[in-house]
Amino acid sequence: MHATTLSFRVGDDFAEQTRSLASIVGLKSSDYIRQAVREKNARVMAQRIATLSKELAAEHLSFNESLEGSLADGID
């Protein structure tokens, strides 16, 4: 696995809280942050999929409703 370093600035309180919580769950700060980002990415992706699914369902419903009027168009 190729590793890339990300760097970001945070306040002292955030950094200390992150270190403390990582220690409580037995992780290094970097592993704790990595896990948190993975979980956030998974939630964002799930929300995106749910949104697209709802949009697609609405499109299908609209299309199906538009075809309802054609059922009695005289074609047997």
JORA-V550726 format. One record per residue. N is the residue number from 1. RES is the residue in one small letter. SS is DSSP state (H for helix, E for strand, - for the rest). PHI is phi in radians with two decimals (* if undefined). Layout:
n: <N N>
res: <RES RES>
ss: <SS SS>
phi: <PHI PHI>
//
This chain:
n: <1 2 3 4 5 6 7 8 9 10 11 12 13 14 15 16 17 18 19 20 21 22 23 24 25 26 27 28 29 30 31 32 33 34 35 36 37 38 39 40 41 42 43 44 45 46 47 48 49 50 51 52 53 54 55 56 57 58 59 60 61 62 63 64 65 66 67 68 69 70 71 72 73 74 75 76>
res: <m h a t t l s f r v g d d f a e q t r s l a s i v g l k s s d y i r q a v r e k n a r v m a q r i a t l s k e l a a e h l s f n e s l e g s l a d g i d>
ss: <- - - - - - - - - - - H H H H H H H H H H H H H - - - - H H H H H H H H H H H H H H H H H H H H H H H H H H H H H H H H H H H H H H H H H H H H - - - ->
phi: <* -1.50 -1.79 -2.10 -1.62 -1.90 -2.30 -2.61 -1.69 -2.42 -1.28 -1.03 -1.10 -1.10 -1.08 -1.16 -1.09 -1.10 -1.05 -1.11 -1.15 -1.07 -1.11 -1.05 -1.60 1.36 -2.08 -1.26 -0.98 -1.11 -1.18 -1.07 -1.14 -1.01 -1.13 -1.08 -1.18 -1.05 -1.11 -1.13 -1.05 -1.12 -1.13 -1.10 -1.13 -1.09 -1.13 -1.13 -1.10 -1.10 -1.11 -1.12 -1.10 -1.12 -1.11 -1.14 -1.09 -1.14 -1.10 -1.13 -1.06 -1.07 -1.11 -1.11 -1.16 -1.20 -1.45 -0.96 -1.22 -1.53 -1.17 -1.92 -1.58 1.65 -1.54 -1.91>
//
